Amino acid sequence: MFSYFICLLVSFLISFFLWLLSFFLGKRSFVDLEKSSPFECGFDPNLSARLPFSMRFFLLAVLFLIFDVEIVLLLPIPLVFSFSSWEVVLLFGLFFVIVLLVGLFHEWKEGSLNWVS
């Protein structure tokens, strides 16, 4: 129990020393107003919040979310190899990718993604 306390104390002292060192040696001046201002969703945060939203930014955010969900759903496919045959896993993965590609081509054909090309 005493060794845990010593390890905790040493790690606290090291982290506190590094924090003090960075506090005193770090640069604390914000010369560039553009870098120190927050960036919120592609518009200036100092203006009214009722301005029209950029459709290009919205489509980019939706595509990012779609592909994040796609990655989350595709990553466990190799783990399924231990539970079933490789033919079933390959068929499932191929079907999933085809459904995603058909949806992407459909959105591209409808004109929502015309800024990609």
C-alpha positions as a printed Julia matrix, in Angstrom:
117×3 Matrix{Float64}:
   0.0     0.0     0.0
   2.88    2.31    0.83
   4.49    1.71   -2.58
   1.25    2.78   -4.32
   1.25    5.98   -2.33
   4.89    6.66   -3.23
   4.2     6.03   -6.94
   1.19    8.33   -6.82
   3.17   11.04   -5.02
   6.1    10.82   -7.45
   3.81   10.97  -10.5
   1.98   13.97   -9.01
   5.24   15.78   -8.3
   6.61   15.13  -11.79
   3.42   16.33  -13.46
   3.25   19.4   -11.2
   6.89   20.23  -11.94
   6.3    19.93  -15.69
   3.2    22.12  -15.41
   5.16   24.79  -13.53
   7.96   24.63  -16.06
   5.58   25.08  -18.99
   3.73   27.86  -17.17
   6.86   29.94  -16.63
   8.6    29.18  -19.92
   5.57   29.28  -22.19
   4.68   32.23  -24.4
   1.48   33.89  -23.19
   0.9    36.61  -25.77
  -1.86   36.41  -28.37
  -0.69   38.7   -31.16
  -2.82   37.31  -33.98
  -6.53   37.92  -33.39
  -7.49   35.49  -36.15
  -5.72   32.59  -34.43
  -7.05   33.43  -30.97
 -10.69   33.73  -32.08
 -12.9    30.61  -32.0
 -13.89   28.94  -35.25
 -17.49   27.76  -35.17
 -19.0    25.8   -38.04
 -17.62   27.92  -40.85
 -19.06   31.3   -39.83
 -17.9    34.25  -37.75
 -19.08   33.82  -34.11
 -19.31   37.58  -33.57
 -22.12   37.98  -36.11
 -25.78   37.1   -35.69
 -26.64   33.44  -35.23
 -29.59   33.75  -37.65
 -27.46   34.01  -40.79
 -28.0    31.39  -43.52
 -25.97   28.26  -43.02
 -23.42   27.19  -45.61
 -24.82   24.19  -47.5
 -21.34   23.16  -48.56
 -20.2    22.91  -44.95
 -23.38   21.03  -44.0
 -22.86   18.44  -46.77
 -19.24   18.0   -45.76
 -20.28   17.42  -42.14
 -22.96   14.9   -43.18
 -20.46   13.01  -45.36
 -18.01   12.97  -42.47
 -20.66   11.48  -40.16
 -21.71    8.91  -42.76
 -18.17    7.72  -43.3
 -17.52    7.66  -39.55
 -20.5     5.34  -39.11
 -19.29    3.31  -42.07
 -15.88    2.81  -40.48
 -17.45    1.87  -37.16
 -19.59   -0.74  -38.89
 -16.78   -2.1   -41.11
 -14.09   -2.42  -38.45
 -15.64   -5.44  -36.65
 -15.84   -7.48  -39.87
 -12.38   -9.07  -39.41
 -13.38  -10.09  -35.88
 -16.33  -12.03  -37.28
 -13.88  -14.33  -39.07
 -13.46  -16.31  -35.85
 -17.22  -16.9   -35.57
 -18.2   -17.79  -39.12
 -16.77  -18.78  -42.47
 -14.82  -16.36  -44.63
 -17.4   -16.6   -47.43
 -20.16  -15.21  -45.22
 -17.94  -12.42  -43.89
 -16.76  -11.5   -47.38
 -20.32  -11.49  -48.7
 -21.55   -9.32  -45.83
 -18.68   -6.84  -46.21
 -19.14   -6.66  -49.97
 -22.89   -6.12  -49.62
 -22.32   -3.35  -47.09
 -19.8    -1.54  -49.31
 -22.1    -1.88  -52.35
 -25.03   -0.36  -50.44
 -22.84    2.57  -49.38
 -21.55    3.11  -52.93
 -25.07    3.01  -54.39
 -26.14    5.66  -51.87
 -23.12    7.8   -52.69
 -23.73    7.56  -56.45
 -27.42    8.31  -55.93
 -26.59   11.49  -53.99
 -24.03   12.46  -56.61
 -26.55   11.91  -59.44
 -29.21   13.99  -57.64
 -26.85   16.96  -57.57
 -26.29   17.23  -53.83
 -22.62   16.37  -54.22
 -21.83   18.3   -57.37
 -19.14   20.3   -55.57
 -17.0    17.15  -55.15
 -15.98   16.99  -58.8
